[in-house]
């Protein structure tokens, strides 16, 4: 079929189809969201954290008291 004879897509047809099946779309959306919420709230929360402390041996000269705080990163 040549390019010029191709059928065009009319957005009004899509809107009419969605309006005709409005309740099916809404019901499906509510079921999916409700299932996701039920699954999410039924899971046991797991909390974890990590931290790294960089210790460079032999660099302290004893004159700075807050120097270790400079090496802490999160």
C-alpha positions, 0 to 999 in steps of 0.5 A, a space after each residue: 500500500 502506498 504511503 499516501 493511502 495509509 489510514 490516519 490515526 484519529 485521537 478522537 477514536 482513542 478518547 472515545 474508546 477510553 470513555 466507553 471503557 472508563 470503568 474498566 480502566 479505573 477498576 484495573 488501576 485501583 486493583 493494581 495500586 491497591 495490590 502494590 500498597 498491600 504488598 508494600 505495607 505487608 513487608 518487614 522493613 529492613 534498615 541498613 547503614 554503612 560508614 567508612 573511617 579512613 585512618 592514616 597511621 603516623 600522621 598525627 603530631 599531637 597538636 590538633 585535637 579535631 583532626 580525626 573529624 577531618 577524615 570521617 566521610 559518610 
